[in-house]
Amino acid sequence: MFDNLVESNPKNRKMGGMFGSGMWSVVVHGIVIYGAIMATAKVREVVEAQRMDTTLIFINQNNEPEPEPEPEPQLASLTPPPKGFQTVIAITEIPTEIPPVNLNERFDPRDYTGVGQEGGIASGIVGGTGDVPTDLQAVFVEALVDEPPIRLSSPPLNYPPLLRDAGIEGSVVYEVVIGIDGHPEPESLRLISSSNKAFERPARDLILGSVFRPGRMRGQPVRVLVRQPIGFQILRR
């Protein structure tokens, strides 16, 4: 009877053996794959850590010392200008419009520190008595120069006949740079305001034909930007 029971289930026993060996194979392969994944991740972490800890070091093979800054050039002259400061002249009339900004004008704040001899400059010499040099290409604002330009002579003003006969009066305002020779620079002429288009050309001709005493800074002529109003009025008797 025992033999019959054993022989009656040969198919189930064969399937149980196959199932057991298959499971072990899957488990073993899973462990191997998991170990390979973990090892790969560990190697990647080590490489990233080494990459972050890497520092580039540049070695100077020439062993040349760094160049020292060049000293500030000093003025060489038998009569050098004094070492000191310059002063700003306060304006007497408050402007009603924003003045134009001159990008060519040079300004050294060391010349206005109030330390040293008045009228000197930062690059001057202690005890110097010479003139303060100025840049002939720089343009100064009229309110900041020691002596502003003054008109000495002008051509006659050409009043437009049609406007004069009609009794029309007006004014034109131009800005212009007066050179160191006292003559206006035509390329710098700029119209500021005009009451009538017909007045602009006669006012332009009068300004460009005028002769000025040039503006001066510390006794030297300089280029100065001035504003010239020209009025057109009819003289009534």
C-alpha positions in Angstrom: 0.0 0.0 0.0 2.9 2.4 0.8 4.5 1.7 -2.6 1.3 2.4 -4.4 1.0 5.8 -2.7 4.5 6.8 -3.7 4.0 5.8 -7.3 0.6 7.4 -7.5 2.2 11.0 -7.3 5.3 10.9 -9.5 4.2 14.0 -11.5 3.9 16.2 -8.4 7.3 15.3 -7.1 8.9 16.1 -10.4 7.3 19.5 -10.5 8.3 20.3 -6.9 12.0 19.6 -7.7 11.9 21.8 -10.8 10.3 24.7 -8.8 12.8 24.6 -6.0 15.9 24.7 -8.3 14.3 27.6 -10.4 13.8 29.7 -7.3 17.3 29.2 -6.1 18.6 30.2 -9.5 16.5 33.4 -9.5 17.7 34.3 -6.0 21.3 33.8 -6.8 21.1 35.9 -10.0 19.3 38.7 -8.2 22.0 38.8 -5.5 24.7 39.0 -8.2 22.9 41.8 -10.1 22.3 43.8 -6.9 25.9 43.5 -5.9 27.0 44.7 -9.4 24.7 47.8 -9.1 25.9 48.7 -5.6 29.6 48.4 -6.7 29.0 50.6 -9.7 27.3 53.3 -7.6 30.2 53.2 -5.1 32.8 53.7 -7.8 30.8 56.6 -9.2 30.7 58.3 -5.8 34.4 58.0 -5.4 35.1 59.5 -8.8 32.8 62.4 -8.1 34.4 63.0 -4.8 37.9 63.0 -6.3 36.7 65.4 -9.1 35.3 67.9 -6.5 38.5 67.8 -4.4 40.7 68.5 -7.4 42.4 71.9 -7.3 44.3 73.5 -10.2 47.6 74.9 -9.3 49.6 77.0 -11.8 53.3 77.1 -11.3 55.2 80.1 -12.5 58.2 78.6 -14.2 59.9 81.9 -15.0 60.0 83.0 -11.3 59.6 86.6 -12.4 58.4 89.0 -9.7 55.2 91.0 -10.2 55.9 94.4 -11.7 55.6 97.3 -9.3 53.2 100.1 -10.0 54.7 103.0 -11.9 55.2 106.2 -9.8 53.0 109.2 -10.6 54.8 111.4 -13.1 56.0 114.7 -11.7 56.1 117.9 -13.7 59.6 118.8 -14.8 60.0 122.6 -15.2 62.2 125.4 -13.9 59.1 127.1 -12.6 56.7 124.2 -11.7 53.2 124.9 -10.5 52.5 124.9 -6.8 51.2 121.8 -5.0 47.9 122.6 -3.6 44.2 122.9 -4.5 41.9 124.8 -6.8 38.6 126.6 -5.8 35.2 126.5 -7.3 33.5 129.8 -8.0 29.9 129.9 -6.8 27.4 130.9 -9.4 25.4 134.2 -8.8 22.4 133.3 -10.9 20.4 130.1 -10.3 19.9 128.3 -13.7 16.4 127.5 -14.7 17.4 124.7 -17.1 19.7 121.7 -16.7 23.1 122.6 -18.2 24.5 120.3 -20.9 27.0 117.7 -19.7 30.4 118.0 -21.4 32.0 114.6 -21.7 35.3 116.0 -22.8 35.8 118.1 -19.6 38.4 116.6 -17.3 38.1 116.7 -13.5 40.7 115.6 -10.9 39.1 115.6 -7.4 42.6 115.8 -5.9 42.8 119.4 -7.2 39.9 120.4 -5.0 40.8 118.8 -1.6 41.5 122.2 0.1 45.0 120.9 1.2 48.1 122.9 0.2 48.4 126.2 -1.6 45.3 127.7 -3.2 45.6 127.7 -6.9 47.9 124.7 -7.1 47.2 121.2 -8.3 47.8 117.7 -6.9 50.8 116.9 -9.2 52.5 120.3 -8.5 55.6 120.9 -6.5 55.8 122.3 -2.9 56.9 125.9 -3.2 56.3 126.0 -7.0 55.5 129.4 -8.5 54.7 128.5 -12.1 51.4 128.5 -14.0 48.9 125.7 -13.6 48.8 123.8 -16.9 45.5 123.3 -18.6 44.3 121.0 -21.3 43.7 123.1 -24.4 41.3 120.5 -25.7 39.1 120.6 -22.6 35.9 122.7 -22.5 35.0 124.4 -19.3 31.6 125.6 -18.1 31.2 129.3 -18.0 30.4 129.4 -14.3 33.6 127.6 -13.3 36.3 129.6 -15.1 38.0 132.5 -13.4 37.2 134.9 -16.3 34.3 134.1 -18.6 34.5 135.2 -22.3 33.4 138.7 -23.1 32.1 139.8 -26.5 34.3 142.5 -27.9 32.9 143.1 -31.4 30.0 141.9 -33.5 28.7 142.4 -37.0 25.4 144.3 -37.4 22.3 142.4 -36.7 20.2 141.7 -39.8 16.6 142.1 -38.7 14.3 140.2 -41.1 12.4 143.0 -43.1 9.1 141.1 -43.1 9.1 140.7 -39.4 10.2 144.2 -38.8 7.5 145.7 -41.0 5.0 143.6 -39.2 6.2 144.7 -35.8 7.2 141.2 -34.7 9.9 141.0 -32.0 11.5 138.0 -30.5 14.7 136.3 -29.4 17.0 133.4 -30.1 19.4 131.6 -27.7 22.4 129.7 -28.9 25.2 127.8 -27.1 28.7 127.9 -28.5 32.3 127.1 -27.5 34.6 130.1 -27.5 38.1 129.0 -28.4 41.4 130.2 -26.9 41.8 132.6 -29.8 38.5 134.3 -28.9 36.6 133.1 -32.0 33.4 130.9 -31.7 33.8 127.3 -33.0 31.1 126.8 -35.6 30.8 123.0 -35.1 29.9 123.5 -31.5 27.0 125.9 -32.2 23.7 124.6 -30.8 20.2 126.1 -30.8 18.6 126.3 -27.4 15.4 128.3 -28.0 13.8 130.4 -30.7 10.7 132.6 -30.8 10.6 132.6 -34.6 12.3 130.5 -37.3 13.2 133.6 -39.3 15.3 135.0 -36.4 17.6 131.9 -36.2 19.9 132.6 -39.3 20.6 136.3 -38.5 21.4 135.4 -34.8 23.7 132.6 -36.0 25.6 134.9 -38.3 26.0 137.5 -35.6 27.4 135.0 -33.0 29.8 133.3 -35.5 31.0 136.7 -36.7 31.8 138.0 -33.2 35.1 138.3 -31.5 35.4 137.5 -27.8 38.0 138.0 -25.2 38.7 134.3 -24.3 37.9 132.8 -21.0 40.8 132.2 -18.6 41.6 129.7 -15.9 44.5 130.6 -13.6 45.6 133.3 -16.1 45.6 130.9 -19.1 43.1 131.0 -22.0 40.8 128.0 -22.1 37.9 126.9 -24.2 34.6 127.9 -22.6 31.0 126.9 -23.4 28.8 130.0 -23.3 25.1 130.7 -23.8 24.4 133.7 -26.1 20.9 135.2 -26.2 20.2 137.5 -29.2 17.2 139.8 -29.0 15.3 141.3 -31.9 13.5 144.5 -30.8 12.2 147.4 -32.9 13.3 150.8 -31.8 10.3 153.1 -31.5 10.6 156.8 -31.5 
